Amino acid sequence: MFKLDPELEDFRSEARKLAEREFAPKAAYWDDKEEFPAANRDKLAELGYLGMFIPEEYGGSGAPVVQGTVFLEEMARVCFNTALVSQLYLNGPSRAISVLGNDEQKKRFLPDMAAGRKFIAIAISEPEAGSAVTDLRTTATKDGDGWVLNGNKCWSTGAHVADFALVFCRFGKASGARGIGAFVVDLKKPGARIGHISLKMGGRGLTEAEIILENYKAGPEDVLVEGDPESSRSFALLMSSFGPERVGNAAMCVGLAQGAFEAAKEYSEIRHQFGRPINEFQGLQWKIADMATQIHAARLMVYRAATNPAPNGFPDPMDATMAKLYANEMAQRVTNEALQIHGHNGYTREYPLERMVRDARGFALGGGTVEILRNTIAAMVYGHSFNQRRGG
């Protein structure tokens, strides 16, 4: 897709005006105070944006992936923390519940998510299972008609302010991807508590927390996907439901880079050195040209991923993975160059560039590191995965 239709461009214009009017003025505040931007979440809910991907019968608008992609891009252009809140609502647990949940679960969770009344965090990573997610140790032990959950989850974004968490765990005695399923855990119930809260380099409005489960009792109504100790199908199903999250991640990279690029371009026009504006120097012009080209390339990759679904309805895995990989690294390059163009001013907190550089760095870690993305792409190219322990 090389050009958005007029309706989507109109939607972009509305989203940009909203972001600049409501969210840009306090973008530095959420970062400085390391405070969850609840007021921004409430405004987005009031205007119906949080339920963009939720079906209409559950209070949402059932919008296409590309519309949410444009929205995330515009939010990230001015306020990364607002974009991250939007990403968690749009492409996080609510999407998984919309696709994989039963009707009772959809009725129980989706209207409250669309209205911003509830927040569900994602709990996948563990202290010994980050990129190697299939090494997770959180267990679900059968107990009557329910289960007992035990384990520790870490780096769960916003878990300290969440009502629920979508928890990946292992059913039965299995290893690898076999037996992995997921529950929706009520973080206010006995047996669930928040542990260590990690203060981050970027995205500081949504800190990450440890979730500790100690004999947490879950009922059959809490099972989103039951794991089968003899099969890895449940794990594959769960992971595919988060395919749009990679597209959203890449869209935020494009938006953040666009904001940094625009700041650098404007600064280069008003900053004078050696008796003339610095944009007259060819070396700087080349930086601007390279930045513009990289943003354009990433945007095209993201739009293709958002408009080219696989047979299961999710974004094509190759498109989504390549878009995230390229956009993750592009955002780091562009924000760094934008800071460089600002000189020492960019290194101060009077300008947004140092914050943008910090925010951009986290993209290459969450949702799949750039190293894992390269492994994934290679596996798709060759048609099989590689045993990392064998080397070569």
C-alpha angles and dihedrals in degrees: 000000000000102000131031118230118255093257091058092047089052088050090050090053091052092047092049093051090049093049094048094045101041109022112026095069093062100033092109091045096063090048094047096045094037087225128152107250095234093157090057091047090052093050091050090049092048090055094046099246098123092063095049094120097033114102116258094244089063098048101274135103102240094228123179121261093251092060092056089045091058090046094052090048092055095045092050091049090071108014123021094190092056089048091051092052088050092048092053092051097042104038103018133077095327090063091048090050091047090054104032106023127098121243094265092053092047091052091046099050115016102066090051091048092049090050094046092240094122134033125205118198126206116243112186109118123080133188090264098027114061113124087001090064093163088067090071116139104194105122137208111204119192113248115176107301091340141049140247116225126207130173148080126267123193140192092029103164112233094353091137090066097033127110095206139011131214099227124197112210143158123260115209129340104318138124138218115010093336117108097014115141138144143246133194102234123201104226091201095060125095112272095039124086141155116250129178117004114211119216109217140213093231139006085046095166088071109045120190125245142195117241115207119199116193114176091327109181114222125186128215088260089064096059112103095175122002115221121231113214089210097051144044094209095104091053092050090049092051094048093048090055088063094054091105088056089070091051090049091048090052092047091055089051090055092048095047092048091048091054092049091046093052091049091051094047092050092046092050089057096053102033113092127199128165090011100303141069111279093235087076091070112096094218091059092044088057091053091052091047093050092047093050092048094049093049090049092050093048092048092053091050091050094048091049091052090048094051102035108073124187119234090273090061095249122112113283105271095226093049093046095046094047091046092052093046095050095040093048092056094037092056091054093050096046097045090047092051091046090055090048091054089054090054115201091343088067090056092057127082091238086083128050097233099090089052092048092051090052093046093049093055095066095059091075090058108041122070092018126339118251088250092055090045089056090050090050093049091048090051090053092047093051095036096237141061124253127233101240093200093062094061122201 
